[in-house]
Amino acid sequence: MRRFRYLPHTADMEFRAYGKCFSEALENASFALLNIMVDLKRVGRDGSAEGFIAIGESARSEKDMAWFVLQDILSKVDSLHLNALRFNVTSLTGKDRIRLKGRLVFKKTGEDYSLLQVKAVTPHDLYVKRKNGMVSINVVVDV
């Protein structure tokens, strides 16, 4: 199964992430976002120790949850200058109010593996879709 794919966009970057459930699709969306911002191949090969930052969010819908989590990841990577590798959802609960806990994994290294600066995860064209037992999350980021 494809984790994500980048889509053509006139000015910004757009991608669609996939998963068997919302948690997996969100993890793949975070990977697609990080792949724009950080040279993940080089960071992955770096022998430096890994660090973890907790991310916790609460939202009324999966769409809002995706937006909040991706914005939180962007904010932490940008403000702390992190060479982030991945985001893992550790728990997801709720129906009327969704609660998520996860962790952002990064390498503690002196190297800078930054690629492209992402300004924001936009709510424009952001959606969560369920079809044939799969979940997709469509995201546009302002670069």
C-alpha positions in Angstrom: 0.0 0.0 0.0 1.2 3.5 -0.9 1.8 5.7 2.2 1.3 9.0 0.5 1.7 10.8 -2.8 2.4 14.4 -3.8 -0.2 16.0 -6.0 0.3 18.8 -8.5 -0.5 22.3 -7.1 0.0 25.7 -8.7 1.7 27.5 -5.8 1.9 25.4 -2.7 2.5 21.7 -2.0 -0.4 19.2 -1.8 -0.3 15.5 -0.7 -2.7 12.7 0.1 -1.8 10.2 2.8 -3.3 6.8 3.1 -3.9 4.2 5.9 -6.0 1.3 7.0 -7.3 3.5 9.8 -7.2 7.2 10.7 -4.1 6.8 13.0 -2.1 5.2 10.2 -3.2 7.8 7.6 -2.2 10.6 10.1 1.2 9.0 10.7 1.7 8.8 6.9 0.5 12.4 6.5 3.1 13.5 9.1 5.8 11.6 7.2 4.8 13.3 4.0 5.0 16.7 5.7 8.4 15.9 7.3 9.6 14.7 4.0 9.1 18.2 2.5 10.8 19.9 5.4 13.7 17.5 6.3 16.1 15.3 4.4 14.7 12.1 6.0 17.1 9.8 4.2 20.2 11.6 5.6 18.6 12.0 9.1 17.8 8.3 9.1 21.4 7.3 8.4 22.8 9.7 11.0 24.0 7.7 13.9 22.9 10.3 16.5 20.7 9.5 19.4 16.9 9.8 19.0 14.8 12.1 21.1 11.0 12.3 21.6 8.5 15.1 22.1 5.0 14.4 23.2 2.1 15.7 21.2 -1.4 15.8 22.6 -4.4 17.2 20.8 -8.2 17.2 21.2 -10.6 17.9 18.4 -14.3 17.6 17.4 -13.5 15.9 14.1 -10.9 13.9 12.3 -10.3 16.8 9.9 -9.6 19.1 12.8 -7.4 16.5 14.5 -5.3 16.1 11.3 -4.9 19.9 11.0 -4.1 20.4 14.7 -1.5 17.6 14.8 0.2 18.6 11.5 0.4 22.2 12.6 1.8 21.1 16.0 4.5 19.0 14.2 5.3 22.0 11.9 5.5 24.4 14.9 7.8 22.1 16.9 10.2 21.3 14.0 10.4 25.0 13.1 10.7 26.6 16.5 13.1 23.9 17.9 15.0 23.3 14.7 14.4 19.6 14.9 15.6 16.9 12.5 12.4 15.0 12.9 12.1 11.6 11.5 8.5 10.5 12.2 5.4 10.9 14.3 3.8 7.9 16.0 0.2 7.9 17.4 0.3 6.2 20.8 -3.4 6.5 21.6 -6.6 7.8 19.9 -9.9 7.8 21.7 -13.3 9.3 21.6 -16.3 9.8 19.4 -17.9 13.2 20.0 -14.5 14.6 21.1 -11.4 12.9 19.7 -8.3 12.8 21.9 -4.9 11.9 20.5 -1.5 11.3 22.1 1.6 10.7 20.1 5.3 11.3 19.9 7.5 13.2 17.5 10.8 11.3 17.0 13.9 13.4 16.1 17.7 13.0 16.0 19.9 14.9 18.4 22.6 16.0 16.0 24.6 19.0 15.2 23.9 18.7 11.5 21.1 20.6 9.9 19.1 18.5 7.5 16.5 21.1 6.6 15.1 21.2 3.0 12.1 23.4 2.3 10.5 25.9 4.8 6.8 25.2 5.3 4.9 28.2 6.5 1.6 26.6 7.4 -0.6 23.6 7.1 -3.7 25.2 5.6 -7.3 24.2 6.2 -7.9 24.8 2.4 -8.7 21.4 0.7 -7.9 19.5 3.9 -10.2 16.5 4.2 -10.4 13.0 5.6 -12.1 10.5 3.4 -13.1 6.9 4.1 -13.6 4.5 1.1 -13.4 0.7 0.7 -12.0 0.2 4.2 -9.2 2.8 3.7 -8.7 6.3 5.0 -7.1 9.1 3.1 -6.1 12.6 4.3 -5.6 15.4 1.8 -3.4 18.2 2.9 -2.1 21.5 1.4 0.9 23.2 2.9 1.9 26.8 2.3 5.6 26.9 1.3 
